[in-house]
Amino acid sequence: MPKPLLIRILLILIGSGTLLSVRAQDPPRREIDIQQFVQELFPVPSEDINYSDLFESLFQLYANPRDLNTATRDELAATYILSESQLDAFMKYRTEFGPFLSLYELQAIPGFDLPTIRRMLPFVTVQTRQLSLRESLKNPTQHFLILRSERLLEQQKGFSDIDTTTRSRTRYTGSPLQTYLRYRYARIGAYSFGFTAEKDAGERLAWRPDRQVFGADFTSFHAQIMNRG
């Protein structure tokens, strides 16, 4: 038996706490504070990171852990937990030895230390069976609607009455509210459908398909099916 495969089986057996079954139990999933987790991950703030997007991404992953057998390199990199060398080692290990059988198997990947594995555990899982597309459509892991609206309390010049003593003759035509709307229906690693609409302060809602304007000044939608060949 090849040595890496032997190590792999031993780790799974040790993780399960028994030598009578090859199917391992997953380690207990601990509760974490996402905000504190991000602060510990980046003790020194960086301008290159959008912390709001990172917090939302980690929150979604914590609510719906990612399957190690279908996770892409980009999805794992987006957590900022793994280094480039660890990402390379992970993808190489999965390519050489096939699907993971247990989370304990992370210990067999070269370059993976225990602190890194402990940081990963709340956000990953190992699924033993892939659902059919029909089954997965009935069981989304993400189904949410976000509506956010904000405005400045102080009146901006663009919303005030026109000053007849100046040469300015233009004002904002829309409301001072900045509004963001997002909807998603998805199952991680299987499919994702959704749309996003955002209206800036001062922009007017309009419906002009000839100019590609559909209500808000920014709209987008997506439909994606993954890991189906």
CYANA upper distance limits for C-alpha pairs under 8 A (distance plus 0.5 A):
  1 MET  CA      5 LEU  CA      7.43
  1 MET  CA      6 LEU  CA      7.00
  2 PRO  CA      6 LEU  CA      6.82
  3 LYS  CA      7 ILE  CA      6.70
  4 PRO  CA      8 ARG  CA      6.61
  4 PRO  CA    108 ALA  CA      8.36
  5 LEU  CA      9 ILE  CA      6.81
  5 LEU  CA     97 PHE  CA      8.25
  6 LEU  CA     10 LEU  CA      6.70
  7 ILE  CA     11 LEU  CA      6.62
  7 ILE  CA    108 ALA  CA      7.54
  8 ARG  CA     12 ILE  CA      6.93
  8 ARG  CA    105 GLU  CA      6.74
  8 ARG  CA    108 ALA  CA      6.85
  9 ILE  CA     13 LEU  CA      6.70
  9 ILE  CA     22 VAL  CA      8.07
 10 LEU  CA     14 ILE  CA      6.53
 11 LEU  CA     15 GLY  CA      6.48
 11 LEU  CA    104 TYR  CA      6.83
 11 LEU  CA    105 GLU  CA      6.72
 11 LEU  CA    107 GLN  CA      8.09
 11 LEU  CA    108 ALA  CA      8.09
 12 ILE  CA     16 SER  CA      6.67
 12 ILE  CA     22 VAL  CA      7.49
 12 ILE  CA     23 ARG  CA      7.99
 12 ILE  CA     24 ALA  CA      6.11
 12 ILE  CA    101 LEU  CA      8.17
 12 ILE  CA    102 SER  CA      6.96
 12 ILE  CA    104 TYR  CA      6.52
 12 ILE  CA    105 GLU  CA      6.88
 13 LEU  CA     17 GLY  CA      6.82
 13 LEU  CA     18 THR  CA      6.51
 13 LEU  CA     19 LEU  CA      6.31
 13 LEU  CA     21 SER  CA      7.87
 13 LEU  CA     22 VAL  CA      6.69
 13 LEU  CA     23 ARG  CA      8.34
 13 LEU  CA     24 ALA  CA      7.00
 14 ILE  CA     18 THR  CA      7.25
 14 ILE  CA     19 LEU  CA      8.26
 15 GLY  CA     24 ALA  CA      6.78
 15 GLY  CA     25 GLN  CA      7.36
 15 GLY  CA     26 ASP  CA      8.09
 15 GLY  CA     27 PRO  CA      7.99
 15 GLY  CA    104 TYR  CA      6.43
 16 SER  CA     21 SER  CA      8.48
 16 SER  CA     23 ARG  CA      7.84
 16 SER  CA     24 ALA  CA      4.89
 16 SER  CA     25 GLN  CA      5.56
 16 SER  CA     26 ASP  CA      8.11
 23 ARG  CA    101 LEU  CA      7.93
 23 ARG  CA    102 SER  CA      8.38
 24 ALA  CA    101 LEU  CA      7.96
 24 ALA  CA    102 SER  CA      6.50
 25 GLN  CA    102 SER  CA      7.66
 26 ASP  CA    102 SER  CA      6.84
 26 ASP  CA    103 LEU  CA      6.43
 26 ASP  CA    104 TYR  CA      7.61
 27 PRO  CA    103 LEU  CA      7.70
 27 PRO  CA    104 TYR  CA      7.83
 29 ARG  CA    121 LEU  CA      7.41
 29 ARG  CA    122 PRO  CA      6.42
 30 ARG  CA    122 PRO  CA      7.06
 31 GLU  CA    122 PRO  CA      8.04
 32 ILE  CA     37 PHE  CA      7.62
 32 ILE  CA    122 PRO  CA      8.26
 33 ASP  CA     37 PHE  CA      6.50
 34 ILE  CA     38 VAL  CA      6.71
 34 ILE  CA     55 PHE  CA      7.34
 34 ILE  CA     58 LEU  CA      7.62
 34 ILE  CA     59 PHE  CA      7.16
 35 GLN  CA     39 GLN  CA      6.86
 35 GLN  CA     55 PHE  CA      7.50
 36 GLN  CA     40 GLU  CA      6.68
 37 PHE  CA     41 LEU  CA      6.59
 38 VAL  CA     42 PHE  CA      6.61
 38 VAL  CA     55 PHE  CA      7.77
 39 GLN  CA     43 PRO  CA      5.95
 41 LEU  CA     80 TYR  CA      8.50
 41 LEU  CA     81 ILE  CA      8.11
 42 PHE  CA     46 SER  CA      8.29
 49 ILE  CA     54 LEU  CA      8.31
 50 ASN  CA     54 LEU  CA      6.76
 51 TYR  CA     55 PHE  CA      6.42
 52 SER  CA     56 GLU  CA      6.84
 53 ASP  CA     57 SER  CA      6.53
 54 LEU  CA     58 LEU  CA      6.58
 54 LEU  CA     78 ALA  CA      8.28
 54 LEU  CA     79 THR  CA      7.81
 55 PHE  CA     59 PHE  CA      6.51
 56 GLU  CA     60 GLN  CA      6.69
 57 SER  CA     61 LEU  CA      6.76
 57 SER  CA     79 THR  CA      8.21
 58 LEU  CA     62 TYR  CA      6.45
 58 LEU  CA     79 THR  CA      7.28
 58 LEU  CA    123 PHE  CA      8.05
 59 PHE  CA     63 ALA  CA      6.72
 60 GLN  CA     64 ASN  CA      6.52
 60 GLN  CA    142 GLN  CA      8.25
 61 LEU  CA     65 PRO  CA      5.42
 61 LEU  CA     66 ARG  CA      6.92
 61 LEU  CA    123 PHE  CA      5.85
 61 LEU  CA    124 VAL  CA      8.21
 62 TYR  CA    122 PRO  CA      6.53
 62 TYR  CA    123 PHE  CA      5.48
 64 ASN  CA    123 PHE  CA      7.99
 64 ASN  CA    141 THR  CA      6.56
 64 ASN  CA    142 GLN  CA      8.14
 64 ASN  CA    188 ILE  CA      8.04
 65 PRO  CA    122 PRO  CA      7.58
 65 PRO  CA    123 PHE  CA      5.06
 65 PRO  CA    124 VAL  CA      5.00
 65 PRO  CA    125 THR  CA      6.23
 66 ARG  CA     70 THR  CA      8.38
 66 ARG  CA     71 ALA  CA      6.91
 66 ARG  CA    123 PHE  CA      6.70
 66 ARG  CA    124 VAL  CA      5.04
 66 ARG  CA    125 THR  CA      6.33
 66 ARG  CA    188 ILE  CA      7.15
 66 ARG  CA    189 GLY  CA      8.07
 67 ASP  CA     71 ALA  CA      6.42
 67 ASP  CA    124 VAL  CA      6.30
 67 ASP  CA    125 THR  CA      5.37
 67 ASP  CA    126 VAL  CA      5.60
 67 ASP  CA    127 GLN  CA      6.67
 67 ASP  CA    189 GLY  CA      8.00
 68 LEU  CA    100 PHE  CA      7.46
 68 LEU  CA    124 VAL  CA      6.85
 68 LEU  CA    125 THR  CA      6.66
 68 LEU  CA    126 VAL  CA      6.25
 69 ASN  CA     94 ARG  CA      8.25
 69 ASN  CA     99 PRO  CA      5.92
 69 ASN  CA    100 PHE  CA      6.65
 69 ASN  CA    126 VAL  CA      7.29
 69 ASN  CA    127 GLN  CA      8.19
 70 THR  CA    189 GLY  CA      6.58
 70 THR  CA    227 ASN  CA      7.78
 71 ALA  CA     75 GLU  CA      6.79
 71 ALA  CA     76 LEU  CA      7.31
 71 ALA  CA    189 GLY  CA      7.33
 72 THR  CA     76 LEU  CA      6.92
 73 ARG  CA     77 ALA  CA      6.54
 73 ARG  CA     87 LEU  CA      7.18
 73 ARG  CA     91 MET  CA      7.75
 74 ASP  CA     78 ALA  CA      6.57
 75 GLU  CA     79 THR  CA      7.66
 76 LEU  CA     80 TYR  CA      8.08
 76 LEU  CA     81 ILE  CA      8.28
 76 LEU  CA     82 LEU  CA      7.78
 76 LEU  CA     87 LEU  CA      8.12
 77 ALA  CA     81 ILE  CA      7.67
 77 ALA  CA     82 LEU  CA      6.91
 77 ALA  CA     83 SER  CA      8.30
 77 ALA  CA     87 LEU  CA      7.82
 81 ILE  CA    116 THR  CA      7.45
 81 ILE  CA    119 ARG  CA      7.53
 81 ILE  CA    120 MET  CA      7.48
 82 LEU  CA     86 GLN  CA      6.20
 82 LEU  CA     87 LEU  CA      6.65
 82 LEU  CA    116 THR  CA      7.77
 83 SER  CA     87 LEU  CA      6.69
 84 GLU  CA     88 ASP  CA      6.74
 85 SER  CA     89 ALA  CA      6.69
 85 SER  CA    111 GLY  CA      8.20
 86 GLN  CA     90 PHE  CA      6.55
 86 GLN  CA    110 PRO  CA      8.32
 86 GLN  CA    111 GLY  CA      6.54
 86 GLN  CA    112 PHE  CA      7.19
 87 LEU  CA     91 MET  CA      6.78
 88 ASP  CA     92 LYS  CA      6.59
 89 ALA  CA     93 TYR  CA      6.50
 89 ALA  CA    109 ILE  CA      7.09
 89 ALA  CA    110 PRO  CA      6.87
 89 ALA  CA    111 GLY  CA      7.75
 90 PHE  CA     94 ARG  CA      6.78
 90 PHE  CA    109 ILE  CA      6.98
 91 MET  CA     95 THR  CA      6.63
 92 LYS  CA     96 GLU  CA      6.65
 93 TYR  CA     97 PHE  CA      6.47
 93 TYR  CA     98 GLY  CA      8.23
 93 TYR  CA    109 ILE  CA      7.04
 94 ARG  CA     98 GLY  CA      5.55
 94 ARG  CA     99 PRO  CA      6.72
 94 ARG  CA    100 PHE  CA      7.72
100 PHE  CA    105 GLU  CA      7.37
100 PHE  CA    126 VAL  CA      7.30
101 LEU  CA    105 GLU  CA      7.67
101 LEU  CA    126 VAL  CA      7.41
101 LEU  CA    128 THR  CA      8.06
102 SER  CA    126 VAL  CA      6.64
103 LEU  CA    121 LEU  CA      8.25
103 LEU  CA    125 THR  CA      7.22
103 LEU  CA    126 VAL  CA      7.03
105 GLU  CA    109 ILE  CA      7.97
106 LEU  CA    112 PHE  CA      7.57
106 LEU  CA    117 ILE  CA      7.46
107 GLN  CA    112 PHE  CA      6.86
107 GLN  CA    113 ASP  CA      7.79
107 GLN  CA    114 LEU  CA      8.08
107 GLN  CA    117 ILE  CA      8.14
108 ALA  CA    112 PHE  CA      8.26
112 PHE  CA    116 THR  CA      6.92
112 PHE  CA    117 ILE  CA      7.25
113 ASP  CA    117 ILE  CA      6.89
114 LEU  CA    118 ARG  CA      6.55
115 PRO  CA    119 ARG  CA      6.81
116 THR  CA    120 MET  CA      6.86
117 ILE  CA    121 LEU  CA      6.68
118 ARG  CA    122 PRO  CA      8.29
120 MET  CA    124 VAL  CA      6.92
121 LEU  CA    125 THR  CA      8.00
131 LEU  CA    135 GLU  CA      6.33
131 LEU  CA    136 SER  CA      6.25
132 SER  CA    136 SER  CA      6.59
133 LEU  CA    137 LEU  CA      6.60
133 LEU  CA    190 ALA  CA      7.91
134 ARG  CA    138 LYS  CA      7.23
135 GLU  CA    139 ASN  CA      7.07
136 SER  CA    140 PRO  CA      6.84
136 SER  CA    187 ARG  CA      7.35
136 SER  CA    190 ALA  CA      7.76
137 LEU  CA    187 ARG  CA      8.12
139 ASN  CA    187 ARG  CA      7.88
140 PRO  CA    185 TYR  CA      7.12
140 PRO  CA    186 ALA  CA      5.81
140 PRO  CA    187 ARG  CA      5.11
141 THR  CA    186 ALA  CA      6.65
141 THR  CA    187 ARG  CA      5.16
141 THR  CA    188 ILE  CA      7.03
142 GLN  CA    184 ARG  CA      7.33
142 GLN  CA    185 TYR  CA      6.18
142 GLN  CA    186 ALA  CA      5.48
142 GLN  CA    187 ARG  CA      6.46
142 GLN  CA    188 ILE  CA      8.14
143 HIS  CA    183 TYR  CA      8.22
143 HIS  CA    184 ARG  CA      6.18
143 HIS  CA    185 TYR  CA      5.07
143 HIS  CA    186 ALA  CA      6.93
144 PHE  CA    183 TYR  CA      6.37
144 PHE  CA    184 ARG  CA      6.20
144 PHE  CA    185 TYR  CA      7.40
145 LEU  CA    181 LEU  CA      8.02
145 LEU  CA    182 ARG  CA      6.28
145 LEU  CA    183 TYR  CA      5.00
145 LEU  CA    184 ARG  CA      7.25
146 ILE  CA    180 TYR  CA      8.21
146 ILE  CA    181 LEU  CA      6.18
146 ILE  CA    182 ARG  CA      5.58
146 ILE  CA    183 TYR  CA      6.90
147 LEU  CA    179 THR  CA      7.92
147 LEU  CA    180 TYR  CA      6.25
147 LEU  CA    181 LEU  CA      5.15
147 LEU  CA    182 ARG  CA      7.12
148 ARG  CA    179 THR  CA      6.26
148 ARG  CA    180 TYR  CA      5.57
148 ARG  CA    181 LEU  CA      7.04
149 SER  CA    177 LEU  CA      6.98
149 SER  CA    178 GLN  CA      6.04
149 SER  CA    179 THR  CA      4.84
149 SER  CA    180 TYR  CA      6.78
150 GLU  CA    177 LEU  CA      6.17
150 GLU  CA    178 GLN  CA      5.79
150 GLU  CA    179 THR  CA      7.12
151 ARG  CA    176 PRO  CA      6.57
151 ARG  CA    177 LEU  CA      5.43
151 ARG  CA    178 GLN  CA      6.55
151 ARG  CA    201 ALA  CA      7.82
152 LEU  CA    156 GLN  CA      8.49
152 LEU  CA    176 PRO  CA      8.16
155 GLN  CA    159 PHE  CA      7.24
155 GLN  CA    160 SER  CA      7.61
156 GLN  CA    160 SER  CA      7.27
158 GLY  CA    170 THR  CA      8.28
158 GLY  CA    171 ARG  CA      5.46
158 GLY  CA    172 TYR  CA      5.98
158 GLY  CA    202 GLY  CA      8.43
159 PHE  CA    171 ARG  CA      6.63
159 PHE  CA    172 TYR  CA      6.38
159 PHE  CA    176 PRO  CA      7.92
159 PHE  CA    202 GLY  CA      8.23
160 SER  CA    171 ARG  CA      8.07
161 ASP  CA    171 ARG  CA      8.50
162 ILE  CA    168 SER  CA      7.73
162 ILE  CA    169 ARG  CA      6.94
162 ILE  CA    170 THR  CA      7.99
162 ILE  CA    171 ARG  CA      7.85
163 ASP  CA    168 SER  CA      7.79
172 TYR  CA    202 GLY  CA      5.45
172 TYR  CA    203 GLU  CA      7.46
173 THR  CA    202 GLY  CA      6.56
173 THR  CA    203 GLU  CA      7.01
173 THR  CA    204 ARG  CA      6.34
174 GLY  CA    201 ALA  CA      7.65
174 GLY  CA    202 GLY  CA      4.83
174 GLY  CA    203 GLU  CA      5.08
174 GLY  CA    204 ARG  CA      4.42
174 GLY  CA    205 LEU  CA      7.65
175 SER  CA    201 ALA  CA      6.87
175 SER  CA    202 GLY  CA      5.76
175 SER  CA    203 GLU  CA      7.38
175 SER  CA    204 ARG  CA      7.42
176 PRO  CA    201 ALA  CA      5.11
176 PRO  CA    202 GLY  CA      5.70
177 LEU  CA    200 ASP  CA      7.68
177 LEU  CA    201 ALA  CA      5.52
177 LEU  CA    202 GLY  CA      7.80
178 GLN  CA    198 GLU  CA      8.11
178 GLN  CA    199 LYS  CA      6.12
178 GLN  CA    200 ASP  CA      5.18
178 GLN  CA    201 ALA  CA      5.02
178 GLN  CA    202 GLY  CA      8.46
179 THR  CA    198 GLU  CA      6.15
179 THR  CA    199 LYS  CA      5.68
179 THR  CA    200 ASP  CA      7.18
179 THR  CA    201 ALA  CA      8.36
180 TYR  CA    196 THR  CA      8.15
180 TYR  CA    197 ALA  CA      6.50
180 TYR  CA    198 GLU  CA      4.95
180 TYR  CA    199 LYS  CA      7.05
181 LEU  CA    196 THR  CA      6.23
181 LEU  CA    197 ALA  CA      5.63
181 LEU  CA    198 GLU  CA      6.70
182 ARG  CA    194 GLY  CA      7.97
182 ARG  CA    195 PHE  CA      6.41
182 ARG  CA    196 THR  CA      4.95
182 ARG  CA    197 ALA  CA      6.95
183 TYR  CA    194 GLY  CA      5.79
183 TYR  CA    195 PHE  CA      6.07
183 TYR  CA    196 THR  CA      7.10
184 ARG  CA    192 SER  CA      7.56
184 ARG  CA    193 PHE  CA      6.25
184 ARG  CA    194 GLY  CA      4.73
184 ARG  CA    195 PHE  CA      7.29
185 TYR  CA    192 SER  CA      6.45
185 TYR  CA    193 PHE  CA      5.79
185 TYR  CA    194 GLY  CA      6.65
186 ALA  CA    190 ALA  CA      8.09
186 ALA  CA    191 TYR  CA      5.95
186 ALA  CA    192 SER  CA      4.60
186 ALA  CA    193 PHE  CA      6.55
187 ARG  CA    191 TYR  CA      5.99
187 ARG  CA    192 SER  CA      6.92
188 ILE  CA    192 SER  CA      8.14
189 GLY  CA    226 MET  CA      6.47
189 GLY  CA    227 ASN  CA      7.29
190 ALA  CA    225 ILE  CA      6.37
190 ALA  CA    226 MET  CA      5.36
190 ALA  CA    227 ASN  CA      6.82
190 ALA  CA    228 ARG  CA      8.33
191 TYR  CA    223 ALA  CA      8.18
191 TYR  CA    224 GLN  CA      5.89
191 TYR  CA    225 ILE  CA      4.73
191 TYR  CA    226 MET  CA      6.15
192 SER  CA    222 HIS  CA      8.08
192 SER  CA    223 ALA  CA      6.36
192 SER  CA    224 GLN  CA      5.65
192 SER  CA    225 ILE  CA      7.07
193 PHE  CA    221 PHE  CA      8.18
193 PHE  CA    222 HIS  CA      6.16
193 PHE  CA    223 ALA  CA      5.01
193 PHE  CA    224 GLN  CA      6.89
194 GLY  CA    221 PHE  CA      6.14
194 GLY  CA    222 HIS  CA      6.07
194 GLY  CA    223 ALA  CA      7.27
195 PHE  CA    219 THR  CA      7.95
195 PHE  CA    220 SER  CA      6.08
195 PHE  CA    221 PHE  CA      4.43
195 PHE  CA    222 HIS  CA      6.79
196 THR  CA    219 THR  CA      6.16
196 THR  CA    220 SER  CA      5.77
196 THR  CA    221 PHE  CA      6.68
197 ALA  CA    216 ALA  CA      6.60
197 ALA  CA    217 ASP  CA      8.38
197 ALA  CA    218 PHE  CA      6.15
197 ALA  CA    219 THR  CA      4.88
197 ALA  CA    220 SER  CA      7.05
198 GLU  CA    216 ALA  CA      6.30
198 GLU  CA    217 ASP  CA      7.11
198 GLU  CA    218 PHE  CA      5.74
198 GLU  CA    219 THR  CA      7.04
199 LYS  CA    203 GLU  CA      6.86
199 LYS  CA    204 ARG  CA      8.49
199 LYS  CA    205 LEU  CA      8.24
199 LYS  CA    216 ALA  CA      5.48
199 LYS  CA    217 ASP  CA      5.98
199 LYS  CA    218 PHE  CA      7.00
200 ASP  CA    217 ASP  CA      7.84
203 GLU  CA    216 ALA  CA      8.46
203 GLU  CA    217 ASP  CA      7.46
204 ARG  CA    216 ALA  CA      8.08
204 ARG  CA    217 ASP  CA      8.32
205 LEU  CA    215 GLY  CA      5.38
205 LEU  CA    216 ALA  CA      5.85
205 LEU  CA    217 ASP  CA      7.69
206 ALA  CA    213 VAL  CA      7.20
206 ALA  CA    214 PHE  CA      7.02
206 ALA  CA    215 GLY  CA      5.20
206 ALA  CA    216 ALA  CA      7.36
207 TRP  CA    213 VAL  CA      6.24
207 TRP  CA    214 PHE  CA      5.33
207 TRP  CA    215 GLY  CA      5.56
208 ARG  CA    212 GLN  CA      6.70
208 ARG  CA    213 VAL  CA      5.35
208 ARG  CA    214 PHE  CA      6.66
208 ARG  CA    215 GLY  CA      8.43
209 PRO  CA    213 VAL  CA      5.98
209 PRO  CA    214 PHE  CA      6.79
213 VAL  CA    217 ASP  CA      6.85
213 VAL  CA    218 PHE  CA      8.23
214 PHE  CA    219 THR  CA      7.47
